[in-house]
Amino acid sequence: MGTAMTVIDDAPAEVRVCGELERQRHRRPEGRDRFTISEVADYTGLSAHTLRWYERIGLMPLVDRSHTGQRRYGPRDLDWLDLVGKLRLTGMPVADMVRFAELVRQGEETIAERERLLSAHREDVRRRIAELRSTLDVLDYKIDIYADARRRASEGASRT
């Protein structure tokens, strides 16, 4: 893993780079450091309405504006949205994501609380993964039964 700047923190800091978030970064238009809301919507798959809502509820930091008042997202905003997207995929409640964003903005003194919040969520994700694996086992079992029945029926039909 390499290093990168933290997302949203005012002061630059060295952090480990997550491989998946780094892969997301490579999908961005190259050679650019400012993006319109429609470009960010295309990149993230979120609607412009959702992006504005994220800003309104405090999930996004205030986004820079052009001289005409249009939002201009930067690389750090895209980094943050990549992370938020992963948290959404894990089923993290919006209230917890907003709390995490607040803690990040408060600075280094909240690192332990951020770690606790993410660790608790990770345990919930692991529980749900275990439940899904168990459910997948049941589906595999049922599919095998139907595939066997279909093969037997097909073999019986070919004998007649």
N, C-alpha and C positions, 0 to 999 in steps of 0.2 A: 504494500500500500504506500502511496505517496502522501504528500501533504497538501492542504488547501486552506484557504481562509474560512473562518467560521461564517455562518450565515446570520445576518442581522446584527451581530455584536458590533459595537462601535469600534473597538480596538481589534486590529488584526491578531490572530492567534494561530498557531500551528495545530492542526487536528489531523487525525487519520482520515484518509479518503475511502469512502465506501465504493467498492467496485461497481455496484449497480447504479448508484447515483452518478458515478463518473461516466458510465455508458450513456445515461440520459443526456449528459452534457454534450456528448458528441452528436446528438441529433439536432443541435441548435444551428442556426445560420452562422457561418464562419465570418470572422472579420468584423463583427458588429458588437457594440456594447450597449445599444439602446433598442428597445422593442416596443411597438404599439400594443395596445390591448388586444387587437384582433390577431396580431402575430403570436402573442402569448396564449391566446385562446386556441389557436391552431396547434401550437406546440404542446400545450398541456391537455387539450381535449375538454377543457372547461369552457363554459360560456363567459362572455364578457360580463353578464349579469352576476355570475358566481364570483368572478374575480373582484368585481366592485363590492360584493357582499363580504368576501373575505377581508377586504380592507376595512369595511364599515364595522365588522364585529371584532377587529383586532387580531385576526388570524394572519393577516399580512401587515407588514409595516407600511407606513405612508409611502406611497410610490411617488417618485419624482414626477414633475410636470414640465411640459414644454412651455414656451412663452405664450402659447395659445391655450394653455390649460389641459392639454391632452396628456394622459398618463404615458410615462416613458419608463418601462421596466428595464432594469439592468441585470447583469449576470448573477448578482447576489439574490435578486428577487427570483430569478429562475431556479437557482440552487434551492431556495426556500420552498418554492412550489413543487420541486421534485421531491423534497422530503415530505411535504404535506400530502402529496399524492400517494407516497408509500404508506404514510400513516392512515390515510383514508382506506387504502386497500386492506389494511390489517383490521379495519373496523373500529379504529379509535374514535370515540365520540367527539363531536365538534367541540364541546365544552372542554374536554381534555386537551385537544389541539390548541385551543385558544389559551388555556392555562399555560401550556408549554411555551407558546409564543411570548406570553407575558414574562415568563421566567427568563427566557433567552434575552429579552430586551432589558431586564433588570441587571444582567451582568453576571460576572463570575461567582458572586456570593450565592447564587442559586443553583450551582452545578449539582450539589448533592440532591436537591429537590427534583431537578430535572432527571437525574439518574433514577431516583425512586419512582417517578411517574412512568418513565419508559420501561423500567424493570417490571413494574406491576402490569403494565400493558403487555409486555413480552410474555409473561406467565399466562395471561388470558389468551393470547394468540396461540401459545403452545397447547393449552387445553383444547381450544377449538380445532387445532390441527389434529390432535389425538382423536377427537370426536369424528372428524371428517375421515380419518384413516379407518376407523371402526365402521363407519357408514360405507366407505368404499369397499371394505371386505364383504359386507352384506351384498352390495350391488354386484361385485365380482362373482360371488356364490350363485346369486340368482341368474346372472347372465350365463354362467357355465351350465346351469340346469337347463335353461331354455335352448342353448346351443346344442347340448346333448340330445334333448328331445327332438329338435329340428333335424339333427343328423340321423337319429333313429327313424324318424318319419320318412326322411328322404331315402334311406337305405331300404326301408320296407316298400316304398313306392317303386323303387327301381327293380325289385325282385318280381313284381307282378306283371 
